[in-house]
C-alpha cells in the first residue's frame, strides 16, 4: 500500500499545524480534508496533495495596547492559559501511546478522530474472530505482514505478482491482568491444514473458499482469494486460540513507522551485504529507518541458517527495538513524532471491520500501553524439519513442545518471571497440596510407574510410555491398559515411601500438587512396588505438560524479551 497517497499535504510538518484558538486559549490541529477511501484495500497510489487550509489572518485591533476594562486580549493568552494548553496536549500525546509496533501509532489518533478514521482500511472478519477484544479479558491480536509489492519503491521486494501471502505472522497474546504478553511467530513455511473459509466478496455476497491439506501456512492468505479471516481460521485450527481481531501491514508499514520515530536501533554480530534484501551494514549497532529498516527485516540469507526461521529472529529483535523506541520519552514528548505516527500507522494498516474506529484502536493501545517491555516475550512456534522431504524446505510442528506453548497461551500463562502472577498462584494453591511438590526428587531412571488410560484418546498410554522411556529416561515404566473408569483430570497415585519418585515424575509431566494422590502401594506386572499414572481427559499428548498453569516454557523454546538488545548472528 502506498502510504504517501492519502490526500495529505506532504510539504507541511504536522507539528506546525497547531493553531491557537483565541476563544478558548487552547491550540487546535487544523488539517486538510482527507481523500475518500475504498472499502476494499488495493494498491495505494500517490495522489496530488491538496493545498493546506491556511487560517485567514486576523486583523489587528486599532486600540491602545491595554484592552478596555472588562475585556481580555484573546490574541495573547495569559501564562496560565498557555500552561493549561501545553499540559492538555502532552496528556493527549502520551495517554494514547501503544506498546506494540504497528498498533502504537493508532493510539495517538484521538488528536483528530475523523481524519484518522478516513485513513483506516478494513476487511470483514467473516465470523472468524471472537467479535473483538474486551478490556476485562485477555487479548489475542493476529498481526499479519504481507509480501505484496504495493507502494512506491517496493518492486525489489517480495514475490513478483504475489497476491499478498501471510509472509510474517504473529499471534500477540496480552494477559488478562496486562502484566505480561507473548508475541508468538508462526513460520510461513509451516505445513498446516487450511480450513474451508466463508469469505465476503466485493459485491457483498459470501463465497466458501475450499480448504487445503498439508500446505504452507502462508497460503492461508492471498491464495485462491483468501482474506485475513481465513488466516484467522487457520491459526485457530493450528493453536486452539481464536483471535479477537486482525491487523495487516505491507512493506510500507515498516518504512513509514520507522521514519516517523526517527529510526530504531539494531545490532549485527557480523558484517552483512545481502543483495536479495539490499541490506549492507557493518557489524555493530546502527539506527535504521525507511528503506534500510525494510531491508533489515527482510534479510535472511546472511543471518543464522539462512532460512525463514533465522529471519524471524531478526524480525523479533527489530520489533523489540521499535517497541522500546515507541515507549521512550524521546517519542512520547514529541508532537511531531506522535502526529507522524498517527498518520503512518493508520495509513499502513488494514484491520478487521470491528476495529475500523480510531476510538477502538486508542482503547486497544491504552491496554497494550500498560505492558512493561521486560514482560513481553517474543517466541516462535516449536518446529522441526519436514521428515517427508529428502531435502527439507518446509517445517512441521514439534508436537509436544508446540502444544505446550499453545496451552500456555490458552491458559493465560506468562513466559516470563512475573512476580504478580506467581503470588496469585501461591494464594490459590493450598499449602498442604503445594507441599507435595517440595522435597528431594529421584533420578528418572529410578522412577517406577505403570500407565493407565482413563479417558485420553485411544493409544495415549502407549505413546506416553514411549516418551517416558525414550526421551524422559523413565525406563522402569509399563503400559497397564485401560483404567476402571474415566477421569476428568490426570492423576498420579503413590505410596508414602515413593514421594521422591512422585515428585520427579510430576516435574517431568508438569503435574500440579492437586494431581498427586498419596495412597497405598501397588505392584506392577513383575510384582515390584510401583506408582500409577492415570491419563485423564485433560491429557493432550505424549510429552505435553499436563498442567499448563504450573508449566514452564519448553527448555529449547526460541524466545527473547523486548527489553533486551540482541545482535543478529
N, C-alpha and C positions, 0 to 999 in steps of 0.2 A: 504494500500500500504506500502511496506517495504521501508522506507526511508533510510535504511542502504545499500541496494543493488543497488547502482548506479555506480559501476565500479570505485569508488574513493579509494585512499589510506587512510585508517581510522586512521593511526598512525601518520599522518602529520598535524600539525597545519597550516591551510591555511595562517595565517598571516606570517609564516616563509617561504612561497614560493615566496615572493617578492625578485627578484634578480636584482642587479644593471647592467644595460646595459652600458658598458664602452664607447660605441659610442655616446650615447645620454646624458649620465649623469642622466637618469631617471630610476626609478625602474619599473620592469615589472613582471607580475604574470605568473609563469611557472607551468602548471598543467599537470597531466597525462591525456591521452585521455579518453573520456567518452565512456561507453558501449552503443551500439545501443539500441534504444527504440522501443517498439511495438507501432503502431499507435492506438491500442485499449487498454485502461488500463485494467489490470488484477492484480492479486496478485503480488506484487513486492518482489521477493525472493532475499535473500542475495547472492551475488556472490563473488568469491575470488577477493580481491583488487589487482590491478596491481601494479607493482613496480613504484614508482615515478621516473620521469625523473630528473636525477641529472646533472646539467651542469658540463662539463669537467673542471678540474682545469686549471687555467691559469698559464702558465709558467712565472716565474719572469724574468724581463729583466736583463741581465748581463751588466748593465751600472751603472755609478755613480748615487747617489741619485738624483742629479739635472738632469732633462731631457735635451737633446740637445736643442739649440736655435731654436725657431720656432715650437717646438712640445710640447704638453701638456701631462702630465702623465694621461691617461684616466682612469687608475685604481683608481685614487684618485681625484674625482671631487672636484671642489672648493666649498667653503661655499655657494657661490651664486647658484651653480647648485643644491646643496642639498636643499636649501631653496625653490627653484622653484619646485623641485620634490615633497617635502612634501606638499606644497600648492596645487599642482595639484592633489595629492592623496586625500587630505581632501575634495576638491571640488567634486571628484567622489563619495566619501563615503557619503557626506551629501546631495549632489544635487539630488540623486535618492531615498532618503528615502520616503517611503509611509506613509500614515496617518492611515491606517486601517488594522489591523490584518494580515491575510494571504496574502494580497496584498503587505504588506510592504517589504517583502524580495525581491520581484521581481524587485524593482526599483534599487537595488544595482547591478543589473545584467549586466549593461553595462561595468562592470570591465572586464568581459571576455565573450563576447556575445555568441559565438558559443558554448562554453562549456555549458552554461546555457540553450541555445536553445535545446540542446540534452537532457536536463533533463526534459523538459516540455512534458507532455502527453496531448492529445486533443481529442475531440469528435465533430462531426458535430452539428451545431445548427438547422439543418433541416428546415431552414426558419422561426424559431420561434422567432428570435431576430430582432432588428431594423437593423442589419447589422454591429453593432459595435459602441462604444462610439465615440463622436466627441468633440473636445476641446472647441468649441464655443457654446455648448448646455449643458443642464442639463444631468447628467449621472445616469443611473439606472443599477446596477450590482446585479445579483442574486447569493448569496453565499449559497452553499448547503453543509452541513455536513452529511455524510452517517454513517450508523451503521454497515457497512460491516467489518467483522473481518479479514481484511488483515493486514499483517505486524507482526513482531515478538512481542510476549508478549501481544497480544490483544485477546486471547481466552476467557478471563474472561469478555469481554465487548460485548454489543450489543446482538442481537438475533442470536442464532446458526443457520448457514446455510442461513442467510439473504443475499439476492441479493444486498443489499445496498439501503435502502429506504431513503427518504428525512427526516432524523431524526431531523436535525436542519436547518431551512431555514430563511434567512434574505434578504430582499429586501433593498439594500443600494441605497438611492437617494441622489445625490450631486447636490446642486443648480447650476443654470447656472452661477451665479457670484462667485461661490465657497465660499460664506460667511457662508454657513451652510449645514448640511447634516442630513438625518434621516435614521437610521437603524431599519427597521420595521420587527419584528419577526413574523413569521406565525406559529401558533401552529400545531404540527404534527397531533394532534387528531381533527383538524377542519374538519367538514363534508363539502365536496365540490363535484362539478361535474368535473371529469377529461375528457377533450375532446378527440376526435379521434386524434391520433398522428402519422403523417407520420415520419418514423424512418429509418435512414440509417443502413443497416445491414453490417456485417463484409465483405461480398463479394461485397459491393458497391451498391447493389440493395436497393430499398425502400419498406418498408412494413408499412401499416397503422395499427397501434395497436388500436383496438376499445376502445372507451371511457367507463367510468363507472359513474353511477349516485349515489350520496349520499354515498361516501366512504371517508375514512380518507385521509387527504392531503398527508401524507407520502407515500401513494400508487401511487403517481404520478411519482415515481422513483423506478426502480427495479422490480416492479410488472409487470408481463406479458412481460418482456423485454423492459420496458420503460426506456428511457435515460434522461439526464438532459434537453434535448429540450422539452420533454413532461412536465416536471416540469415548464419550462418557459411558455408553453401554458396554463397550469393550473393557474399560477399566473396572467397572462394577463386576463384570463376569470374572475378570482376572483376579481382583483383590478382595471382593466381597464388600468393598466400600463404595457407597453411592455418593457421587459428588453433589454438592449443593449448587454450584454454579461453574461456568467455564469462562475462560478468557483466552483469546487467540491473538498472537502478535506475529508480525513478519520481520524481515531483516531490518526494516527502518526503525522498529521499536528500540533496538539496541543502539542504533546510531543517534537517534534524536534524544533519547533519555540520557545517554552518557554525555552528550554535548550540553544538555540542559543543566546538569550539575557540575559542569566544568571538568569532566573526566573522572575516571576511577583508577585506583592504584592496583596493578597486577604484578606478579613476580614470576620470573622464569629461572629455573636452575641451570639452564644452558642456553647458548645462542640458538635462535630459531630463524630459518629462512625457508618458509613453506610457500612454494609457487602456487599451490592449489587454493590456499586460503588467503594468499597475499600478505601473510604476516612475516615481517622482517624485524626482529628485535634481538638485542644482545641479552646475555644473562643478567639477572638482577631485577630491580624494581623499576617500573615505568608507570606513567599516567597515560591512559589511552582513552580516546573518545572517537565518536563518529565512525568513519571507515576502518580505522585501526582497531577500534573496540570490536567491531563486527568480525574482522579478520581473526582477532584473538579467540572469540568464542566458536569460530568455525574451524579452527585448526585441529587436526587430529593426527596426520601422518608424521608429525615431528615431535609428538609427545607420547609418553608411555609405550604401549604396544602398537600404536599407530592405528587404532580402531575406534569405533564409536564409544566404547567404554572409557577409553582414555580421554576422549573429547568431553564426556560427561563430567569427569573430574575437573577439567579445566573450566568448564562452564560453572560448576559449583563454586570454585574459587572466585570466579568473576562475580557471581550473584552475591556471595558473602561480602565482597568488597563494595559492591554497589549499595547493598543494604546499609553498611556502615557509613557510607557517604551520605545516604539519604537521611540518616538519623543524626548526622553531625551538626553542630551549631553553625558551621560554615554554610550549610544548606538551609537550615531552619530559619535563620535570621536574615536571609537574603530575599527581598521581594522579587528581584529579577529572576532568580533561580526558581522560586516557587511558582511564579506565573508561567515560566517556560516549561516547568514540569507538568503543570496542569494542561497546557496546550499539547505538549508532546505525548503525554500519557493517553489523553482522550482521543487524539488523532491516530495513535498507533494501535489501539485495541479494537478488537471485535468481541463483544460479550454476549452472553445469552440474554434473551429478551427480558428476563426478570431482573437484570442488572442495568438495563438501559435507563438509568436515572442517576444523576450525579449525587443526589442525596443518599441513595443506597451505596454508591461507591464510597462516599465520605464515611458512612456508618461502618462499612467494612474496613476502611482504612483505620478508623479510630480503634476498632477491635484489635487489628493487627499491630497497631502502634503501641500496644501495651507490652509487647514482647521485648525481652532482653536478648541481644544478639547471642549471648553465650548459651542460651537455651533453644536456639534454632539449629536443628541438626539437618545437614544435608546427607542423604543416604541414597544408595542405588539398590534396586531390586536384586537380590542374590540370584545369579545365573551361572550356568556352565556352558561350554561349547556344545553345539548340537551334535550328539553322538551319531545321528543319522547321516551326517555329511562326512565324506572322506577327508576333505579339507574344509573345516568349519568356517562358514562366513556368517552364520546366524547363531543365536544362543537360545537356550531353553531354561525354564525355572530350575533352580536348585531347590527341590521341593520342600524339604524340611525347613531350612532357614527362611525361605521365601514366605512360607505360610506363617512362620513365627512373626516375621515383620508385619505381614498383613493383619494378623491377630492383635499385635500391639497397637496398631493404628485404630482398628475397630474398637478396642477396649480403652482407647484414650490413654495409653501408657507412654510416658516420656522416654526418649532415647538418651537423655542427658540426666545428670545428677541434679534433680530439683528437690531442694530440701522441703519445700512446702508439701509436695506430693508424698514424700517419704513420711512426714509427720502424720498426714491424713491416713496413710496406710496403716501405721502403727496403732493409731487410735481405733481403727475399725477391727483389727485382729485381736482377739482375746489373748492375754498374756500367756495363759496356760497352753493354748494351741500353738502360739508362736514359738514357745519354748521347745516344742518337738523338733524344730529345725536347728536348734542350738546344741553344740557339743561336737565331740570327735566324729570323724567320718571314716569308714573303712575304705580300703583301696577297692576300686571297681572289680578287680579280679577275685576279691573275697566275698562279693555280694552273691547270695544265692536266692533266686526268685523264680516262681512259676507264674505264667501269664495266662489269664482267662479273658475271653471276650464276653463282656457284659453289656452289649448294646452298641458297640462300634460296628463299622461296616465289615462285611464278610472278609476274612483273611487278615484282619488287623493284628491279631495276636501273632501270627506267623511273621508278618512284616516287622513288628516291633521286636520280636525275638532276633531277627536278622540284624536289625540296627544295634541292639544292645550287645550282641556277641561280636559283630564285625567292626563297629565304629565306637562304641562306648566302653569296650573292654570288660563287659559283664558276661564272662564266659560261662559262669555257673547258672545259666538260665534255661528254662524249658517252656514249651507250649503245652498248656494243660487243657486246651479245648474251650468249650463254652461254659459260662457261669450259670448257676441255677436260675438266676433272674437278671433282668436288665437293670442297669443303674444309670441315673442321670449324670453322675459325676464319677470320674476315675478315682479309685481308692487303692491305698497300699496298706495291707494288714501285716502286722509283725508282732513278735513276742518281745517282752522287755529286754532280753539279752541280745536282741537283733537291732537295737536302736541305732548303733553305729552304721550298720548296713542300710537301714531305712533312710537315715539322713543322707548317705552317699547317693542312693538311688533317687531320692527326692530331688537332690540338686541336679542330677543328670536329666530327669524328666520334667523339671520345673514345677513340682508339686508344692502346693501350699501346706501349711501345718494342718489345715482342716481336712485335707485329703488323707492324712496319715492316721491310721486306726490301730492303736495298741490293742493287742488281744492275746490269744493263746497260740502256742507253736503248732505248726502243721508240718507234714513231711512231703517230700517230692517223690517222684517215681522210683528213686533209688533208696528211699527210706531215710533221707537226711533232712534235718530241720530246714525249713525254707520260709520265705515270705510269700505273700500272694498279692500280685498286681492285677486288679480287675479293670479292664478298659471300658469306661462308660460311654454314653452317647456324646460326651464332650470331646472324645478322642479325635484329633484332626489328622493324624498321620504319623508314620514312623519318624522319630527324631524331632517332632514338633513339640515345643514346650507346652505342657498341658494346662498350666495356669498362667495366662498372659499377663495377669495383673501383678504377678510376682516375678515374671521372667525378665532377664536381661537381654539386650540385643545379641544376635548371633556373634560369636567371637571373631569370625572372619568377615563381618559386615563392613563394606567400604562406607565410611561415614566421616564427616567433619562438622565443625560448628562455625557459625557465621562470624564469631568474634575473633577468629584466628587467621593470620596471614600465612598461607602455604604456597610454596613455589612449585610451579608445574615442572615436572621432570621429563 
